[in-house]
Amino acid sequence: MELLNFEGQHVLDSREVAKAIGKRHDHLVRDIDVYISDIEENPNLGNGSTTVFFIPSTYKLSNGRQYRNYLITKQGCEFVANKMTGKKGNQFTAQYVTLFNSMKKTIEDGPQAILDQLHKEWGIPTTLGGALQLAASQQVEIEKMKPKVDYYDKQMRNPGLMTVTEIAKDYGWSAATLNKELHKRGVIFKQGKHWVPYSKYAGKGYTQYEPFDYQHSNGQPGVHNNLKWTQRGKKFIYDLLAKDGIKPVTEQMNLLEALEA
C-alpha cells in the first residue's frame, strides 16, 4: 500500500485497502457506504464529520468510465480494521499502522535529515557555530569576486545599447583598437566611413543602428545611423576575445591578485 497526500492529509486509496484485506473493491465501497450512513444517523456525528474517516472520490479506467472510491484516513483504517477479525484483520492493522507511523516519523525527522544530507554531500554545517564560521570564510571569497560580479551585473546585464567606445573601455582600449580586433576576427568591416557587421553576424541580434541627428555645414538637418552593440553583442565580444585570453581589466586584476595570494 502507498500513502497519498490529499490536501495535506495522508490517506489510502480504498482500492489498495481492498487488496490488502482480500475483499472486492465494490464490496468495500458498499460497506463504507453503510458505515457512513450509520454515522450520519447519529445527530452528534453527522454534518460531514464522516470525512474524518472516509473521503468520497472517483477514478477512471482505460475505457473512460468513472467509478466511485474512497480516500481512507488513518481513523478510517481503524474503522475498517475494527470490523475485521482473524489473520487478515491483524495483517491489515499492522500494515496501516506501520505506514502512517513511518510517514509521521519522516515528517518529524525531515529537517534534520535534510541538513545531514547537505552536510554529507556538500559539507554544509549543521550547527549555528559551523554556519557562522563558513559565512566568515566565504565573505573573503565574495570580496575577491566582487569586481567580476559587478562587471557582469552592471555591464553584461545592463539594459540598453552601447557604443564600441564604452565596450573598449572595459579592456583599457580605444574604440579604434577594439574595431581593429573585431575586423581581424571577421566580425565587422568598414563601409565608407562606418563599421558594419559581416552578413554572418548581421542577423544575430548583436548590433542595432541608432539614429543620430546632426546638422550639415550648410545648416540643413541630417540623420546618421550609429552602429551600437546590444547586451547580447557585448557578451559575444567578451566570449570571442576570451578565447584568445583577452579579458576585461577588472578580471585581469583579479587574476593577478589570485596569483599573488
C-alpha positions in Angstrom: 0.0 0.0 0.0 1.1 3.5 -0.7 0.1 6.6 1.3 -1.3 9.5 -0.8 -1.5 13.2 0.1 -4.9 14.8 -0.1 -5.0 18.5 0.9 -2.2 17.9 3.4 -3.7 14.8 4.9 -2.2 11.3 4.3 -4.8 8.8 3.1 -5.0 5.4 1.5 -7.0 4.6 -1.7 -9.9 2.2 -1.0 -8.7 0.1 -3.9 -5.4 -0.6 -2.2 -7.2 -1.3 1.1 -9.5 -3.8 -0.6 -6.5 -5.7 -1.9 -4.8 -5.7 1.5 -7.9 -7.1 3.2 -8.8 -9.6 0.4 -12.1 -8.0 -0.4 -13.6 -6.9 -3.7 -13.4 -3.2 -4.1 -17.1 -2.7 -4.9 -17.9 -4.6 -1.7 -15.7 -2.5 0.4 -17.3 0.7 -1.1 -20.7 -0.8 -0.3 -19.5 -1.4 3.3 -18.2 2.1 3.7 -21.5 3.5 2.4 -23.2 1.6 5.3 -20.6 2.9 7.8 -21.2 6.5 6.6 -25.0 6.0 6.8 -24.8 4.7 10.3 -22.6 7.5 11.5 -24.8 10.2 9.9 -27.9 8.9 11.7 -26.3 10.0 14.9 -27.1 13.7 15.3 -23.8 14.1 17.3 -21.7 12.7 14.5 -23.4 13.9 11.3 -22.9 17.1 9.3 -20.0 15.9 7.2 -17.9 14.5 10.1 -17.6 11.2 8.1 -14.8 12.8 6.0 -12.7 12.3 9.1 -12.8 8.7 8.2 -13.7 8.4 4.5 -13.4 11.0 1.8 -15.6 10.4 -1.4 -13.6 10.2 -4.6 -13.7 8.8 -8.1 -11.3 7.2 -10.6 -11.4 6.4 -14.4 -10.5 3.2 -16.1 -8.9 3.0 -19.6 -12.4 2.6 -21.1 -13.1 6.2 -19.9 -15.8 5.0 -17.4 -15.8 6.6 -14.0 -16.2 4.7 -10.7 -16.5 5.6 -7.1 -13.8 5.0 -4.5 -12.9 6.4 -1.1 -9.8 8.0 0.3 -9.4 6.5 3.7 -7.7 8.3 6.6 -5.9 6.7 9.5 -9.0 6.8 11.5 -10.9 5.3 8.6 -8.4 2.4 8.5 -9.0 1.9 12.2 -12.7 1.8 11.5 -12.3 -0.9 8.7 -9.9 -2.9 10.9 -12.3 -3.0 13.8 -14.8 -4.6 11.5 -12.4 -7.5 10.8 -11.3 -10.5 12.7 -8.6 -13.1 12.3 -5.3 -13.1 10.3 -6.4 -10.7 7.6 -7.5 -8.1 10.1 -4.3 -8.4 12.1 -2.1 -8.1 8.9 -4.0 -5.1 7.7 -3.8 -3.4 11.1 0.0 -3.9 11.1 0.3 -2.5 7.6 -1.6 0.7 8.0 -0.1 1.4 11.5 3.4 1.0 10.1 2.7 3.2 7.1 1.2 6.1 9.0 3.8 6.0 11.8 6.6 5.8 9.3 5.2 8.9 7.5 4.9 10.7 10.8 8.5 10.0 11.6 9.6 11.1 8.2 7.8 14.4 8.6 9.2 15.0 12.1 12.8 14.0 11.2 12.7 15.7 7.8 14.5 19.0 8.6 17.4 17.3 10.4 17.7 14.5 7.7 17.9 17.2 5.0 20.7 19.0 7.0 22.6 15.8 7.5 22.4 15.0 3.8 23.6 18.5 2.8 26.5 18.2 5.2 27.4 14.8 3.8 27.3 15.8 0.2 28.3 19.5 0.3 30.0 20.0 3.7 27.3 22.5 4.8 27.4 22.9 8.6 24.5 21.6 10.7 25.2 23.9 13.7 25.0 27.6 14.1 28.7 27.9 15.0 29.7 26.0 11.9 27.4 28.1 9.8 28.9 31.4 11.1 32.5 30.1 10.6 31.6 29.1 7.0 30.0 32.5 6.4 33.1 34.3 7.6 35.4 32.3 5.3 33.0 32.8 2.3 32.9 36.6 2.9 36.6 36.8 1.9 35.9 35.0 -1.4 32.9 37.2 -2.0 35.1 40.3 -1.7 37.6 38.9 -4.1 34.9 38.2 -6.6 33.1 41.5 -6.2 34.8 43.3 -9.2 33.9 40.5 -11.5 30.4 40.2 -10.2 30.0 44.0 -10.6 31.2 43.7 -14.2 28.5 41.2 -15.1 25.7 42.8 -13.2 26.4 46.4 -14.3 27.7 45.7 -17.8 26.5 42.4 -19.2 23.0 42.7 -17.8 22.6 46.4 -18.1 19.7 47.1 -20.5 20.2 49.4 -23.5 22.7 49.8 -26.4 26.4 50.6 -26.1 28.9 52.3 -28.3 32.1 50.4 -29.2 33.9 53.1 -27.1 32.0 52.0 -24.0 32.9 48.4 -24.5 36.5 49.1 -25.4 37.0 50.9 -22.0 36.4 47.6 -20.2 39.6 46.3 -21.9 41.6 49.5 -21.5 41.4 50.1 -25.2 40.3 52.8 -27.6 37.3 52.3 -29.9 39.8 52.1 -32.9 41.7 49.2 -31.2 38.5 47.2 -30.5 37.2 47.7 -34.0 40.6 46.6 -35.4 40.4 43.4 -33.2 36.8 42.7 -34.4 37.8 43.3 -38.0 40.8 40.9 -37.6 38.4 38.2 -36.4 36.0 38.7 -39.4 33.2 40.3 -37.4 33.0 43.8 -38.9 34.3 45.6 -41.9 34.4 49.3 -42.9 31.9 50.6 -45.4 32.8 54.1 -46.3 33.4 55.9 -43.0 31.4 53.4 -40.9 31.9 49.9 -39.5 29.2 47.3 -40.3 28.9 43.6 -39.3 29.6 40.9 -41.9 26.4 39.2 -43.1 27.3 36.1 -40.9 26.7 38.2 -37.8 24.2 40.8 -39.1 21.1 38.8 -38.0 22.3 37.5 -34.7 20.9 40.4 -32.6 24.4 41.6 -31.7 24.1 45.1 -33.1 21.5 47.8 -33.8 21.6 51.1 -35.6 20.6 54.1 -33.6 19.6 57.3 -35.4 21.7 60.3 -34.6 20.5 63.8 -35.6 23.2 66.2 -36.8 23.4 69.4 -38.8 25.3 69.8 -42.1 27.7 72.7 -42.6 25.1 74.4 -44.7 22.7 74.3 -41.8 20.5 71.5 -43.2 19.5 68.8 -40.7 20.6 65.2 -41.3 20.4 61.8 -39.7 23.2 59.3 -39.3 22.8 55.7 -38.2 25.3 54.8 -35.5 26.2 51.2 -35.1 25.7 50.2 -31.5 26.1 46.9 -29.6 23.3 45.1 -27.7 23.9 43.2 -24.4 23.9 40.0 -26.4 26.5 41.6 -28.7 28.7 42.6 -25.8 28.6 39.1 -24.4 29.6 37.8 -27.9 32.6 40.1 -27.9 33.5 39.0 -24.4 33.4 35.3 -25.4 35.2 35.9 -28.7 38.1 37.8 -27.0 38.2 35.4 -24.1 39.1 32.5 -26.5 42.4 34.3 -27.1 42.9 35.0 -23.4 41.9 38.7 -23.6 39.8 39.6 -20.6 38.4 42.9 -19.2 40.8 44.9 -17.0 38.8 44.0 -13.8 39.3 40.3 -14.5 43.0 40.8 -15.2 43.4 42.4 -11.8 41.5 39.6 -10.1 43.9 37.1 -11.8 47.0 39.0 -10.6 45.6 39.1 -7.1 44.9 35.4 -7.1 48.5 34.7 -8.3 50.0 36.9 -5.7 47.9 35.4 -2.9 
